[in-house]
Structure formats: C-alpha cells, structure tokens
Amino acid sequence: MPTPHAAFRDDTPVFHHQPGIGRMVLRRFDPRRDSWERLTMLLHRAFASLAAGGLHCESADQPASVTRQRALAGDCFVALCNGRVIGTMTLEARDPQSPCEHYRLRGVATLHQFGVEPSWQSRGIGAAMLAFAARWAATHGYAQLALDTPFPAAHLLAFYRAQGFALVDVVQFAGRGYDSAVFSKPTGVELRSVG
C-alpha cells in the first residue's frame, strides 16, 4: 500500500513511496510543462488493449483537443515517476446532465480519463491514484467517488472491486458498443441535509 509523504492540498504535488519503484509524484496537469498531445498518446496506449478486444473507449483514440476539453471539465492530474508522466486522471464534480443517474446525484464526484502507461501497470500506480482521487473527493465534500469501465472487461471490474468500489449500475452510454459498469466508493464524508 502506498504511503503518502505530504498532506493533500489542491495546488501541491503529493508524493508516494511505491515499493519496488520508488517515489511517485501526483500533481495537477500543467500546460506550461506538460503536453496535451503526449497525454493523449498515453491514454491511447493505456486503452489500446481494450480497443484491440473490441471495447472502444473514447480515450482509446480521441484527438488531443478532446483530451484537453475533457480534462478542463474537471481537475486533471498526472502521475510521474523518475520525471516521466506515467498516468493521468480527471476528477469532476457531479454532472446533472449525465445519462448515468448515479453521476447526477448530489455528493458524487466522478473520475474520467483514468489511465496508466502499460509498462507501469500492475505496480500499484493505479491504486495510489485512486486513493488520491478518493481524498480529493472527500476534501471537496463529496460522499462518493464514482467511475465507469467497460462491463465486459472482467480484469477491470476485479481491480475496482479490490480498491473498495462497488457496482452501482450498468449503463449504455451513447457511442459505445458495450455496457458500462458504474462503480462507486464512499469517501468517508457524510452529506447533511439543509433545512
């Protein structure tokens, strides 16, 4: 399990010690030093095996302009090891326009464009990023962190369950030729009713 070495703040990198690989840094995407094109290529590589299996996720072949647009809809973070970007995710507030009912609920933050460089997968990077995402959601007052993944991708369903997520819905999103499993995880924040 990764060990945080710095308290979470929105504008400060968070450092984790990953057994076997050393220090990993999670920080906001910075267009002054990061590239939308390189981030897009990372997503293409991360989603390539799903696409090869017939599961066309948007991140598998979207242009850099779409990566940028989707990232700017929330808070985009990158994971670095040895100075190289090896993962990314975008965290968003609840989406009242989403076709997914769970994403429309008050108190639910969502995670999108979540990918880890294939050569860095199965080393705890994704788990550390998800732990960070849950802290981000809690810090911002969200009771749940939700995400979706292709329902036929059994290895991803098992991964998210192992990270404490529970299946809450199955949704057919427009433009996808498969059902998506919607997972959610409590962040430890309780929502309170006003009035």
C-alpha positions as CSV (number, residue, x, y, z in Angstrom):
1,M,0.0,0.0,0.0
2,P,1.4,3.4,-0.9
3,T,2.4,5.8,1.9
4,P,1.6,9.5,1.4
5,H,4.5,11.7,2.3
6,A,2.6,15.0,2.1
7,A,-0.8,16.2,3.1
8,F,-3.2,16.7,0.2
9,R,-3.7,20.3,-1.0
10,D,-5.2,21.2,-4.3
11,D,-2.1,23.0,-5.6
12,T,0.7,21.0,-4.1
13,P,2.1,17.8,-5.5
14,V,1.6,14.7,-3.4
15,F,4.5,12.2,-3.0
16,H,4.0,8.5,-2.6
17,H,6.6,5.8,-2.0
18,Q,5.8,2.9,-4.2
19,P,7.5,-0.4,-3.1
20,G,9.7,-1.6,-5.9
21,I,9.7,1.7,-8.0
22,G,10.5,4.4,-5.5
23,R,8.9,7.9,-5.4
24,M,5.8,8.7,-7.4
25,V,4.5,12.3,-7.7
26,L,0.9,13.2,-8.3
27,R,0.3,16.7,-9.4
28,R,-2.0,18.8,-11.5
29,F,-1.5,18.8,-15.2
30,D,0.4,22.0,-16.1
31,P,0.1,23.1,-19.8
32,R,3.3,25.1,-19.4
33,R,5.3,22.0,-18.9
34,D,3.0,19.1,-19.9
35,S,1.7,18.4,-23.4
36,W,-1.9,17.6,-24.3
37,E,-0.6,15.5,-27.3
38,R,1.7,13.4,-25.0
39,L,-1.1,13.0,-22.5
40,T,-3.4,11.8,-25.3
41,M,-0.8,9.3,-26.6
42,L,-0.5,7.9,-23.0
43,L,-4.3,7.5,-22.9
44,H,-4.2,5.8,-26.3
45,R,-1.6,3.3,-25.1
46,A,-3.4,2.7,-21.8
47,F,-6.7,1.9,-23.6
48,A,-5.1,0.0,-26.6
49,S,-5.7,-3.5,-25.2
50,L,-9.4,-2.7,-24.6
51,A,-9.7,-1.3,-28.1
52,A,-8.0,-4.4,-29.5
53,G,-10.5,-6.5,-27.7
54,G,-13.4,-4.6,-29.4
55,L,-14.2,-2.3,-26.4
56,H,-14.0,1.2,-27.9
57,C,-13.5,3.6,-25.1
58,E,-13.4,7.3,-26.0
59,S,-9.9,7.6,-24.6
60,A,-8.6,4.9,-27.0
61,D,-8.4,7.2,-30.0
62,Q,-9.6,10.7,-29.1
63,P,-7.7,13.6,-30.5
64,A,-5.7,15.9,-28.2
65,S,-8.4,18.6,-28.5
66,V,-10.9,16.2,-26.9
67,T,-8.4,15.1,-24.2
68,R,-8.0,18.8,-23.4
69,Q,-11.7,19.6,-23.4
70,R,-12.5,16.6,-21.2
71,A,-9.6,17.4,-18.8
72,L,-10.7,21.1,-18.5
73,A,-14.1,19.9,-17.4
74,G,-12.6,19.0,-14.1
75,D,-9.2,18.8,-12.3
76,C,-6.7,16.8,-14.4
77,F,-3.8,15.2,-12.5
78,V,-0.7,13.4,-13.7
79,A,1.4,10.7,-12.0
80,L,5.1,10.9,-12.6
81,C,8.0,8.5,-11.8
82,N,11.6,9.5,-12.5
83,G,10.3,12.7,-14.0
84,R,8.2,10.9,-16.6
85,V,4.4,11.1,-16.9
86,I,3.1,7.5,-16.4
87,G,-0.6,8.1,-15.5
88,T,-3.4,10.5,-15.6
89,M,-6.9,11.1,-14.4
90,T,-9.6,13.8,-14.4
91,L,-11.8,14.4,-11.4
92,E,-15.1,16.1,-11.8
93,A,-18.0,17.4,-9.8
94,R,-21.4,15.8,-10.1
95,D,-22.8,16.0,-13.6
96,P,-26.5,17.0,-13.6
97,Q,-26.7,16.3,-17.4
98,S,-25.2,12.8,-17.3
99,P,-27.2,9.9,-18.8
100,C,-25.9,8.0,-15.7
101,E,-28.3,8.5,-12.8
102,H,-25.6,7.9,-10.2
103,Y,-23.4,10.7,-11.7
104,R,-26.3,13.1,-11.3
105,L,-26.6,12.5,-7.6
106,R,-25.6,15.3,-5.1
107,G,-22.5,14.3,-3.3
108,V,-20.9,12.2,-6.1
109,A,-17.6,13.1,-7.8
110,T,-16.6,11.3,-10.9
111,L,-13.3,10.1,-12.3
112,H,-12.6,10.1,-16.0
113,Q,-9.7,9.7,-18.5
114,F,-8.0,7.4,-15.9
115,G,-5.1,5.6,-17.5
116,V,-1.6,4.2,-16.6
117,E,1.2,3.6,-19.1
118,P,1.0,-0.1,-19.9
119,S,4.6,-0.8,-18.9
120,W,3.8,0.7,-15.4
121,Q,0.6,-1.2,-14.8
122,S,0.3,-3.8,-12.0
123,R,2.8,-1.9,-9.9
124,G,0.4,-0.1,-7.6
125,I,0.3,3.2,-9.6
126,G,-3.5,2.9,-10.3
127,A,-4.3,2.0,-6.7
128,A,-2.3,5.0,-5.5
129,M,-4.0,7.3,-8.0
130,L,-7.5,6.0,-6.9
131,A,-6.6,6.6,-3.2
132,F,-5.6,10.1,-4.1
133,A,-8.9,10.6,-6.0
134,A,-10.9,9.5,-3.0
135,R,-9.0,12.0,-0.8
136,W,-9.6,14.7,-3.4
137,A,-13.4,13.9,-3.4
138,A,-13.5,13.9,0.4
139,T,-11.6,17.2,0.6
140,H,-14.1,18.7,-1.8
141,G,-17.1,17.5,0.3
142,Y,-18.2,14.5,-1.9
143,A,-19.5,11.4,-0.1
144,Q,-18.9,9.1,-3.1
145,L,-16.3,8.8,-5.9
146,A,-17.7,7.1,-9.0
147,L,-16.3,5.9,-12.3
148,D,-17.3,3.7,-15.2
149,T,-15.5,1.0,-17.1
150,P,-16.5,-1.5,-19.8
151,F,-18.6,-4.2,-18.3
152,P,-17.0,-7.0,-20.4
153,A,-13.5,-6.1,-19.0
154,A,-13.5,-8.6,-16.2
155,H,-10.0,-7.7,-15.1
156,L,-11.0,-4.0,-14.6
157,L,-14.1,-5.0,-12.7
158,A,-11.9,-7.1,-10.3
159,F,-9.4,-4.2,-10.0
160,Y,-12.0,-1.7,-9.0
161,R,-13.7,-4.1,-6.5
162,A,-10.2,-4.7,-5.0
163,Q,-9.9,-0.9,-4.5
164,G,-13.2,-0.8,-2.5
165,F,-15.5,0.2,-5.3
166,A,-19.0,-1.4,-5.6
167,L,-21.0,-1.9,-8.7
168,V,-24.0,0.5,-8.5
169,D,-25.3,0.5,-12.1
170,V,-24.9,-0.7,-15.7
171,V,-25.4,1.9,-18.3
172,Q,-25.3,2.0,-22.1
173,F,-23.6,5.3,-22.9
174,A,-24.2,6.8,-26.4
175,G,-21.5,6.0,-28.9
176,R,-20.2,2.9,-27.0
177,G,-21.0,-0.6,-28.3
178,Y,-20.9,-2.1,-24.9
179,D,-22.5,-1.7,-21.4
180,S,-20.5,0.2,-18.9
181,A,-20.2,-0.8,-15.3
182,V,-20.6,2.1,-12.9
183,F,-18.7,1.8,-9.7
184,S,-18.8,4.0,-6.6
185,K,-16.9,4.2,-3.4
186,P,-17.6,6.1,-0.1
187,T,-15.1,8.8,0.7
188,G,-15.9,9.0,4.4
189,V,-17.7,12.3,4.1
190,E,-21.3,12.4,5.2
191,L,-23.8,14.7,3.4
192,R,-26.1,16.7,5.5
193,S,-29.5,18.0,4.6
194,V,-30.1,21.6,5.0
195,G,-33.4,22.7,6.5
